[in-house]
């Protein structure tokens, strides 16, 4: 299926003319959507990492993840030998995860709305740092309790190859270049599609050096 390109209409002048690339029904890339907020997002990431340090978690099979991770929000995603789950407490600090910055929540809600998902209110943000050689294998985001809400994924720093798969791991993924400020949103019929990130190549960005950051916003808990 060829990639379809459209320009979404919007009443928000800050997003007028944003290039929206539809991967398939329910999945859209918003090119450069986060550019205006990028510098402030990176400052916020630094503050979050000061309170809840980035760390290399272990998979359920005992493998050390090449991506360094932390969280903010009401719940944080965790991985260790006992499996994958969300928890309100950071096991490394023994404290609650840092609060979700208003800037984060606002950007995620605006991006979701631009992609056709109104009223998205994330309660969790997974912060991933990719150094050269890091990768994320194909997986589904299925530890959340609310599958009605979309996933909003923000790219910052050096470019990467986003792998967009299908409903099964065996489906051959599409390779999509994502750059600084791009946001991928998926939900509805695409909510449980497999996805990942190919091995990060050596590159350079003025704001992050050789590193890529990714913010993944989710609705992990059920609404009260």
C-alpha positions, 0 to 999 in steps of 0.5 A, a space after each residue: 500500500 503506498 504511503 498517502 500524504 495529506 495536509 490536515 485542516 486545523 484551527 490552530 495557527 501554530 499547526 496550519 500546513 503541518 504535513 501529515 503522512 498516513 501510514 494506514 488507517 489510525 496511524 499518522 506521522 506529523 512531520 515537524 509537529 514538535 519543532 517549536 517545543 523541542 528545546 523546551 522538551 529537552 530541558 524538561 527531559 533533563 529535569 526528569 532524568 535528574 529526579 528519575 535517572 535514565 537506566 538500562 532495564 532488563 527484559 523478561 528474558 534477562 537481556 539488557 536493553 540497549 535503550 536507556 529509559 525513565 518515566 514521568 506521569 502517574 505510572 511508569 513502564 517497567 521491565 525486568 525478569 518478572 515481566 513488563 508492567 506499570 507502577 507508580 513508584 520508581 524502583 530505583 529511587 523508591 519515590 513516585 515518578 516525576 509529574 508529567 510536565 504540562 508542556 508534555 501533556 499539551 503537546 501530546 493532546 494537540 498531536 493526537 487531535 491533529 491525527 484524529 484522536 480528540 480528548 487524549 489525556 496521557 497519564 504516562 510518558 516513557 522517555 527513551 535515550 538512544 545512543 549509536 548502536 541502540 535499537 528497539 525490537 518489534 513489539 506491541 504496546 499492550 501493557 496499558 489498561 486503556 486501548 481506546 486511547 492512542 499512542 503518541 511518539 515524539 522524536 528528538 535529536 538525531 534521525 532514526 528508522 522507525 519500523 512500522 509493522 502489522 498485526 503480527 510479528 511476522 508481518 514485514 515492517 515498513 521502514 520510515 525515517 523519523 527526524 527531529 520534531 516528528 511525531 507518530 500517532 497511532 490508535 483505533 484499528 492500528 493501536 496494537 500494531 507491532 513497531 520498533 526502531 532500527 539500530 541507531 547510526 552515528 549522526 549528529 544534532 546540534 541540540 543532542 549530539 549523537 543521541 536521539 530521545 523519544 517520548 512515548 505518551 500513553 493512557 496506561 490507567 483506566 479513567 476514574 
